[in-house]
Every structure is written in C-alpha cells, then in structure tokens.
Amino acid sequence: MIYKNHYTIGTDTVTHLGKAIPVANSNQLSDYINNLQNSEFQVAYVPAGMEHRPDLISFYFYGTVTKDWLIMMYNNLSDPFQSLNVGDRILLPIL
C-alpha cells in the first residue's frame, strides 16, 4: 500500500483521508487528477457556517457530501481546520 499526499492506494481501492475515491488504482487516480486539473473551474468563497467543513461546502456546491475530498485535493489542502475559513477563496472544478 502506498501513502502519498494523503492518498492511500491499495490493490483495488483509492482513498483520500479515509474516503473512497471513484477510481480503482493509481493510474486511474493520476488520469482523474490530470483531467480535473485541465477542467474548467469556478471561483467560490467559503460561506459563513461552513468554515472548516469541506463536506458542507461539497453539499452546498455539488449537492452531495461525497465531493469533500475533491475540494481538499483541488485546492491543495490537507487539514480543513487550518484552512477553509469564512471568505477564503477556493476553486471548484466544474463536474
């Protein structure tokens, strides 16, 4: 098992900080990240009441809490308690 930038890459699963990512192996993860980096994005600001909560931000912008890892990864954040303050500028890939 490889641990890299908060990703755990197993033989048939990939997780980010303990949450499953919709890819099966490290090659698919690389492709997924490259596609996201080349995708369009919107600029947003962390709303009041959602500071330090990527799950709530995910629900607010994507309609699901399961994209919290995506917000963290896309903005190169590892600890939501040290980031994601009210009014912080974040980038959200357009899915």
N, CA, C and O atoms as a GROMACS GRO file, in nm:
protein
  380
    1MET      N    1   0.084  -0.117   0.000
    1MET     CA    2   0.000   0.000   0.000
    1MET      C    3   0.089   0.124   0.000
    1MET      O    4   0.185   0.132   0.076
    2ILE      N    5   0.056   0.220  -0.085
    2ILE     CA    6   0.136   0.342  -0.098
    2ILE      C    7   0.060   0.456  -0.031
    2ILE      O    8  -0.061   0.470  -0.049
    3TYR      N    9   0.132   0.538   0.046
    3TYR     CA   10   0.070   0.655   0.107
    3TYR      C   11   0.137   0.777   0.048
    3TYR      O   12   0.257   0.798   0.068
    4LYS      N   13   0.061   0.858  -0.024
    4LYS     CA   14   0.120   0.972  -0.094
    4LYS      C   15   0.022   1.087  -0.090
    4LYS      O   16  -0.091   1.075  -0.138
    5ASN      N   17   0.064   1.200  -0.034
    5ASN     CA   18  -0.019   1.320  -0.031
    5ASN      C   19  -0.160   1.293   0.021
    5ASN      O   20  -0.258   1.339  -0.038
    6HIS      N   21  -0.169   1.219   0.128
    6HIS     CA   22  -0.296   1.186   0.193
    6HIS      C   23  -0.380   1.087   0.115
    6HIS      O   24  -0.497   1.066   0.148
    7TYR      N   25  -0.324   1.026   0.012
    7TYR     CA   26  -0.394   0.923  -0.063
    7TYR      C   27  -0.341   0.788  -0.020
    7TYR      O   28  -0.220   0.770  -0.004
    8THR      N   29  -0.430   0.693  -0.001
    8THR     CA   30  -0.391   0.556   0.024
    8THR      C   31  -0.432   0.477  -0.099
    8THR      O   32  -0.550   0.470  -0.134
    9ILE      N   33  -0.334   0.419  -0.164
    9ILE     CA   34  -0.360   0.345  -0.287
    9ILE      C   35  -0.340   0.197  -0.259
    9ILE      O   36  -0.228   0.150  -0.242
   10GLY      N   37  -0.451   0.124  -0.256
   10GLY     CA   38  -0.446  -0.020  -0.233
   10GLY      C   39  -0.453  -0.093  -0.365
   10GLY      O   40  -0.439  -0.032  -0.472
   11THR      N   41  -0.474  -0.223  -0.359
   11THR     CA   42  -0.478  -0.302  -0.482
   11THR      C   43  -0.607  -0.278  -0.561
   11THR      O   44  -0.607  -0.288  -0.684
   12ASP      N   45  -0.715  -0.247  -0.493
   12ASP     CA   46  -0.841  -0.226  -0.565
   12ASP      C   47  -0.920  -0.104  -0.517
   12ASP      O   48  -1.034  -0.085  -0.559
   13THR      N   49  -0.861  -0.022  -0.430
   13THR     CA   50  -0.930   0.097  -0.382
   13THR      C   51  -0.831   0.212  -0.368
   13THR      O   52  -0.711   0.191  -0.350
   14VAL      N   53  -0.883   0.332  -0.377
   14VAL     CA   54  -0.805   0.451  -0.351
   14VAL      C   55  -0.887   0.537  -0.256
   14VAL      O   56  -1.006   0.557  -0.277
   15THR      N   57  -0.823   0.587  -0.151
   15THR     CA   58  -0.894   0.672  -0.057
   15THR      C   59  -0.816   0.801  -0.036
   15THR      O   60  -0.694   0.805  -0.054
   16HIS      N   61  -0.886   0.905   0.002
   16HIS     CA   62  -0.824   1.032   0.039
   16HIS      C   63  -0.872   1.063   0.179
   16HIS      O   64  -0.991   1.084   0.202
   17LEU      N   65  -0.779   1.065   0.274
   17LEU     CA   66  -0.811   1.087   0.414
   17LEU      C   67  -0.925   0.996   0.460
   17LEU      O   68  -1.014   1.039   0.534
   18GLY      N   69  -0.921   0.871   0.415
   18GLY     CA   70  -1.016   0.771   0.459
   18GLY      C   71  -1.144   0.761   0.378
   18GLY      O   72  -1.226   0.673   0.403
   19LYS      N   73  -1.164   0.850   0.279
   19LYS     CA   74  -1.286   0.846   0.198
   19LYS      C   75  -1.255   0.786   0.062
   19LYS      O   76  -1.154   0.819   0.001
   20ALA      N   77  -1.343   0.700   0.014
   20ALA     CA   78  -1.323   0.633  -0.115
   20ALA      C   79  -1.330   0.733  -0.230
   20ALA      O   80  -1.412   0.824  -0.230
   21ILE      N   81  -1.242   0.714  -0.327
   21ILE     CA   82  -1.236   0.795  -0.448
   21ILE      C   83  -1.282   0.706  -0.564
   21ILE      O   84  -1.249   0.588  -0.566
   22PRO      N   85  -1.357   0.761  -0.660
   22PRO     CA   86  -1.414   0.677  -0.766
   22PRO      C   87  -1.313   0.633  -0.872
   22PRO      O   88  -1.337   0.649  -0.991
   23VAL      N   89  -1.203   0.577  -0.828
   23VAL     CA   90  -1.104   0.518  -0.918
   23VAL      C   91  -1.058   0.388  -0.855
   23VAL      O   92  -1.078   0.367  -0.735
   24ALA      N   93  -0.998   0.301  -0.932
   24ALA     CA   94  -0.960   0.170  -0.881
   24ALA      C   95  -0.812   0.155  -0.852
   24ALA      O   96  -0.774   0.072  -0.769
   25ASN      N   97  -0.726   0.233  -0.918
   25ASN     CA   98  -0.583   0.215  -0.897
   25ASN      C   99  -0.510   0.347  -0.918
   25ASN      O  100  -0.572   0.447  -0.952
   26SER      N  101  -0.380   0.348  -0.897
   26SER     CA  102  -0.302   0.471  -0.904
   26SER      C  103  -0.300   0.532  -1.044
   26SER      O  104  -0.294   0.654  -1.058
   27ASN      N  105  -0.304   0.448  -1.149
   27ASN     CA  106  -0.308   0.502  -1.285
   27ASN      C  107  -0.437   0.578  -1.310
   27ASN      O  108  -0.436   0.686  -1.368
   28GLN      N  109  -0.549   0.521  -1.266
   28GLN     CA  110  -0.677   0.589  -1.282
   28GLN      C  111  -0.681   0.716  -1.198
   28GLN      O  112  -0.740   0.816  -1.240
   29LEU      N  113  -0.619   0.714  -1.080
   29LEU     CA  114  -0.614   0.834  -0.996
   29LEU      C  115  -0.537   0.944  -1.067
   29LEU      O  116  -0.581   1.059  -1.068
   30SER      N  117  -0.423   0.911  -1.126
   30SER     CA  118  -0.344   1.010  -1.200
   30SER      C  119  -0.424   1.068  -1.315
   30SER      O  120  -0.424   1.189  -1.337
   31ASP      N  121  -0.493   0.982  -1.389
   31ASP     CA  122  -0.576   1.029  -1.501
   31ASP      C  123  -0.688   1.120  -1.450
   31ASP      O  124  -0.717   1.223  -1.510
   32TYR      N  125  -0.750   1.079  -1.340
   32TYR     CA  126  -0.860   1.156  -1.282
   32TYR      C  127  -0.811   1.295  -1.241
   32TYR      O  128  -0.876   1.395  -1.269
   33ILE      N  129  -0.696   1.301  -1.173
   33ILE     CA  130  -0.640   1.429  -1.128
   33ILE      C  131  -0.601   1.514  -1.247
   33ILE      O  132  -0.628   1.634  -1.248
   34ASN      N  133  -0.537   1.456  -1.348
   34ASN     CA  134  -0.499   1.532  -1.467
   34ASN      C  135  -0.620   1.589  -1.538
   34ASN      O  136  -0.618   1.703  -1.583
   35ASN      N  137  -0.726   1.511  -1.549
   35ASN     CA  138  -0.849   1.560  -1.612
   35ASN      C  139  -0.909   1.675  -1.533
   35ASN      O  140  -0.957   1.772  -1.592
   36LEU      N  141  -0.906   1.665  -1.401
   36LEU     CA  142  -0.959   1.773  -1.318
   36LEU      C  143  -0.875   1.899  -1.332
   36LEU      O  144  -0.928   2.010  -1.338
   37GLN      N  145  -0.743   1.882  -1.337
   37GLN     CA  146  -0.655   1.998  -1.348
   37GLN      C  147  -0.674   2.069  -1.481
   37GLN      O  148  -0.650   2.190  -1.490
   38ASN      N  149  -0.716   1.998  -1.582
   38ASN     CA  150  -0.739   2.056  -1.713
   38ASN      C  151  -0.884   2.101  -1.732
   38ASN      O  152  -0.919   2.158  -1.835
   39SER      N  153  -0.969   2.075  -1.631
   39SER     CA  154  -1.109   2.109  -1.645
   39SER      C  155  -1.133   2.256  -1.610
   39SER      O  156  -1.048   2.323  -1.553
   40GLU      N  157  -1.251   2.301  -1.644
   40GLU     CA  158  -1.290   2.435  -1.606
   40GLU      C  159  -1.323   2.436  -1.458
   40GLU      O  160  -1.357   2.333  -1.401
   41PHE      N  161  -1.313   2.552  -1.397
   41PHE     CA  162  -1.344   2.564  -1.256
   41PHE      C  163  -1.415   2.695  -1.231
   41PHE      O  164  -1.413   2.787  -1.312
   42GLN      N  165  -1.478   2.700  -1.115
   42GLN     CA  166  -1.539   2.825  -1.072
   42GLN      C  167  -1.471   2.870  -0.944
   42GLN      O  168  -1.424   2.789  -0.864
   43VAL      N  169  -1.466   3.000  -0.928
   43VAL     CA  170  -1.411   3.057  -0.805
   43VAL      C  171  -1.526   3.074  -0.708
   43VAL      O  172  -1.633   3.124  -0.745
   44ALA      N  173  -1.506   3.031  -0.585
   44ALA     CA  174  -1.608   3.044  -0.482
   44ALA      C  175  -1.540   3.092  -0.354
   44ALA      O  176  -1.418   3.095  -0.343
   45TYR      N  177  -1.622   3.128  -0.259
   45TYR     CA  178  -1.572   3.172  -0.128
   45TYR      C  179  -1.643   3.090  -0.023
   45TYR      O  180  -1.762   3.062  -0.036
   46VAL      N  181  -1.571   3.052   0.081
   46VAL     CA  182  -1.627   2.968   0.186
   46VAL      C  183  -1.740   3.045   0.254
   46VAL      O  184  -1.716   3.152   0.312
   47PRO      N  185  -1.863   2.992   0.248
   47PRO     CA  186  -1.977   3.060   0.310
   47PRO      C  187  -1.973   3.054   0.463
   47PRO      O  188  -1.914   2.963   0.521
   48ALA      N  189  -2.035   3.152   0.526
   48ALA     CA  190  -2.046   3.152   0.673
   48ALA      C  191  -2.121   3.027   0.718
   48ALA      O  192  -2.218   2.985   0.654
   49GLY      N  193  -2.076   2.970   0.826
   49GLY     CA  194  -2.138   2.848   0.879
   49GLY      C  195  -2.080   2.721   0.820
   49GLY      O  196  -2.114   2.611   0.865
   50MET      N  197  -1.992   2.733   0.721
   50MET     CA  198  -1.932   2.616   0.658
   50MET      C  199  -1.781   2.614   0.671
   50MET      O  200  -1.713   2.534   0.607
   51GLU      N  201  -1.728   2.703   0.754
   51GLU     CA  202  -1.584   2.708   0.772
   51GLU      C  203  -1.534   2.575   0.828
   51GLU      O  204  -1.597   2.514   0.915
   52HIS      N  205  -1.421   2.532   0.778
   52HIS     CA  206  -1.354   2.407   0.820
   52HIS      C  207  -1.437   2.283   0.790
   52HIS      O  208  -1.410   2.177   0.847
   53ARG      N  209  -1.537   2.292   0.703
   53ARG     CA  210  -1.626   2.179   0.674
   53ARG      C  211  -1.636   2.153   0.524
   53ARG      O  212  -1.731   2.196   0.460
   54PRO      N  213  -1.536   2.084   0.468
   54PRO     CA  214  -1.543   2.055   0.325
   54PRO      C  215  -1.665   1.972   0.286
   54PRO      O  216  -1.711   1.980   0.172
   55ASP      N  217  -1.718   1.894   0.379
   55ASP     CA  218  -1.838   1.815   0.349
   55ASP      C  219  -1.959   1.906   0.326
   55ASP      O  220  -2.037   1.882   0.234
   56LEU      N  221  -1.975   2.010   0.408
   56LEU     CA  222  -2.086   2.103   0.389
   56LEU      C  223  -2.067   2.188   0.263
   56LEU      O  224  -2.164   2.217   0.193
   57ILE      N  225  -1.943   2.227   0.236
   57ILE     CA  226  -1.914   2.303   0.114
   57ILE      C  227  -1.947   2.217  -0.007
   57ILE      O  228  -2.005   2.266  -0.104
   58SER      N  229  -1.910   2.090  -0.002
   58SER     CA  230  -1.940   1.997  -0.109
   58SER      C  231  -2.091   1.987  -0.132
   58SER      O  232  -2.138   1.989  -0.245
   59PHE      N  233  -2.166   1.976  -0.023
   59PHE     CA  234  -2.312   1.966  -0.035
   59PHE      C  235  -2.371   2.094  -0.094
   59PHE      O  236  -2.462   2.089  -0.177
   60TYR      N  237  -2.320   2.207  -0.049
   60TYR     CA  238  -2.370   2.337  -0.096
   60TYR      C  239  -2.348   2.356  -0.246
   60TYR      O  240  -2.437   2.403  -0.317
   61PHE      N  241  -2.229   2.321  -0.294
   61PHE     CA  242  -2.197   2.346  -0.434
   61PHE      C  243  -2.227   2.229  -0.528
   61PHE      O  244  -2.258   2.250  -0.645
   62TYR      N  245  -2.219   2.104  -0.476
   62TYR     CA  246  -2.237   1.987  -0.562
   62TYR      C  247  -2.363   1.905  -0.530
   62TYR      O  248  -2.400   1.816  -0.607
   63GLY      N  249  -2.427   1.934  -0.419
   63GLY     CA  250  -2.547   1.860  -0.383
   63GLY      C  251  -2.520   1.725  -0.319
   63GLY      O  252  -2.611   1.645  -0.302
   64THR      N  253  -2.394   1.700  -0.283
   64THR     CA  254  -2.355   1.576  -0.216
   64THR      C  255  -2.235   1.602  -0.126
   64THR      O  256  -2.151   1.686  -0.158
   65VAL      N  257  -2.229   1.532  -0.014
   65VAL     CA  258  -2.115   1.548   0.076
   65VAL      C  259  -1.993   1.468   0.032
   65VAL      O  260  -1.885   1.483   0.089
   66THR      N  261  -2.009   1.385  -0.069
   66THR     CA  262  -1.901   1.294  -0.108
   66THR      C  263  -1.791   1.359  -0.191
   66THR      O  264  -1.694   1.292  -0.224
   67LYS      N  265  -1.804   1.486  -0.224
   67LYS     CA  266  -1.700   1.555  -0.303
   67LYS      C  267  -1.608   1.638  -0.213
   67LYS      O  268  -1.533   1.722  -0.262
   68ASP      N  269  -1.613   1.616  -0.083
   68ASP     CA  270  -1.528   1.692   0.009
   68ASP      C  271  -1.380   1.668  -0.019
   68ASP      O  272  -1.299   1.760  -0.011
   69TRP      N  273  -1.345   1.544  -0.052
   69TRP     CA  274  -1.205   1.512  -0.084
   69TRP      C  275  -1.161   1.588  -0.209
   69TRP      O  276  -1.045   1.629  -0.219
   70LEU      N  277  -1.252   1.608  -0.304
   70LEU     CA  278  -1.221   1.678  -0.427
   70LEU      C  279  -1.188   1.825  -0.400
   70LEU      O  280  -1.094   1.879  -0.457
   71ILE      N  281  -1.265   1.887  -0.315
   71ILE     CA  282  -1.239   2.026  -0.277
   71ILE      C  283  -1.103   2.038  -0.210
   71ILE      O  284  -1.026   2.129  -0.240
   72MET      N  285  -1.074   1.946  -0.119
   72MET     CA  286  -0.945   1.948  -0.049
   72MET      C  287  -0.830   1.926  -0.148
   72MET      O  288  -0.731   1.998  -0.144
   73MET      N  289  -0.844   1.828  -0.236
   73MET     CA  290  -0.738   1.796  -0.330
   73MET      C  291  -0.717   1.909  -0.431
   73MET      O  292  -0.604   1.949  -0.456
   74TYR      N  293  -0.825   1.958  -0.488
   74TYR     CA  294  -0.816   2.059  -0.594
   74TYR      C  295  -0.754   2.189  -0.543
   74TYR      O  296  -0.690   2.261  -0.619
   75ASN      N  297  -0.772   2.217  -0.413
   75ASN     CA  298  -0.718   2.338  -0.354
   75ASN      C  299  -0.589   2.312  -0.277
   75ASN      O  300  -0.538   2.400  -0.207
   76ASN      N  301  -0.537   2.190  -0.291
   76ASN     CA  302  -0.410   2.151  -0.228
   76ASN      C  303  -0.412   2.174  -0.077
   76ASN      O  304  -0.319   2.231  -0.020
   77LEU      N  305  -0.520   2.128  -0.014
   77LEU     CA  306  -0.536   2.143   0.130
   77LEU      C  307  -0.526   2.006   0.196
   77LEU      O  308  -0.575   1.907   0.142
   78SER      N  309  -0.464   2.001   0.311
   78SER     CA  310  -0.454   1.873   0.381
   78SER      C  311  -0.528   1.873   0.514
   78SER      O  312  -0.565   1.767   0.564
   79ASP      N  313  -0.551   1.990   0.572
   79ASP     CA  314  -0.617   1.998   0.702
   79ASP      C  315  -0.724   2.107   0.697
   79ASP      O  316  -0.691   2.226   0.693
   80PRO      N  317  -0.852   2.069   0.698
   80PRO     CA  318  -0.956   2.170   0.690
   80PRO      C  319  -0.960   2.263   0.812
   80PRO      O  320  -1.015   2.373   0.804
   81PHE      N  321  -0.902   2.219   0.924
   81PHE     CA  322  -0.904   2.302   1.044
   81PHE      C  323  -0.799   2.412   1.039
   81PHE      O  324  -0.803   2.505   1.121
   82GLN      N  325  -0.706   2.403   0.946
   82GLN     CA  326  -0.606   2.507   0.925
   82GLN      C  327  -0.638   2.591   0.802
   82GLN      O  328  -0.563   2.682   0.767
   83SER      N  329  -0.748   2.561   0.737
   83SER     CA  330  -0.787   2.630   0.615
   83SER      C  331  -0.939   2.636   0.609
   83SER      O  332  -1.007   2.606   0.707
   84LEU      N  333  -0.991   2.675   0.495
   84LEU     CA  334  -1.135   2.685   0.475
   84LEU      C  335  -1.203   2.775   0.577
   84LEU      O  336  -1.303   2.738   0.638
   85ASN      N  337  -1.147   2.893   0.595
   85ASN     CA  338  -1.207   2.992   0.682
   85ASN      C  339  -1.314   3.068   0.604
   85ASN      O  340  -1.312   3.070   0.481
   86VAL      N  341  -1.407   3.132   0.675
   86VAL     CA  342  -1.512   3.209   0.610
   86VAL      C  343  -1.449   3.313   0.518
   86VAL      O  344  -1.361   3.389   0.559
   87GLY      N  345  -1.495   3.315   0.394
   87GLY     CA  346  -1.446   3.411   0.297
   87GLY      C  347  -1.323   3.369   0.221
   87GLY      O  348  -1.282   3.439   0.129
   88ASP      N  349  -1.262   3.256   0.257
   88ASP     CA  350  -1.145   3.207   0.182
   88ASP      C  351  -1.187   3.176   0.039
   88ASP      O  352  -1.293   3.119   0.014
   89ARG      N  353  -1.102   3.214  -0.055
   89ARG     CA  354  -1.124   3.186  -0.197
   89ARG      C  355  -1.085   3.042  -0.224
   89ARG      O  356  -0.976   2.998  -0.188
   90ILE      N  357  -1.175   2.968  -0.288
   90ILE     CA  358  -1.147   2.829  -0.325
   90ILE      C  359  -1.183   2.810  -0.472
   90ILE      O  360  -1.264   2.884  -0.528
   91LEU      N  361  -1.122   2.711  -0.532
   91LEU     CA  362  -1.152   2.673  -0.669
   91LEU      C  363  -1.231   2.544  -0.668
   91LEU      O  364  -1.196   2.449  -0.597
   92LEU      N  365  -1.336   2.539  -0.747
   92LEU     CA  366  -1.421   2.420  -0.755
   92LEU      C  367  -1.426   2.375  -0.900
   92LEU      O  368  -1.474   2.448  -0.987
   93PRO      N  369  -1.376   2.253  -0.928
   93PRO     CA  370  -1.385   2.204  -1.066
   93PRO      C  371  -1.531   2.187  -1.106
   93PRO      O  372  -1.614   2.144  -1.027
   94ILE      N  373  -1.559   2.220  -1.231
   94ILE     CA  374  -1.694   2.202  -1.283
   94ILE      C  375  -1.706   2.059  -1.330
   94ILE      O  376  -1.636   2.017  -1.422
   95LEU      N  377  -1.793   1.984  -1.267
   95LEU     CA  378  -1.809   1.841  -1.297
   95LEU      C  379  -1.915   1.818  -1.401
   95LEU      O  380  -1.942   1.704  -1.438
   0.00000   0.00000   0.00000
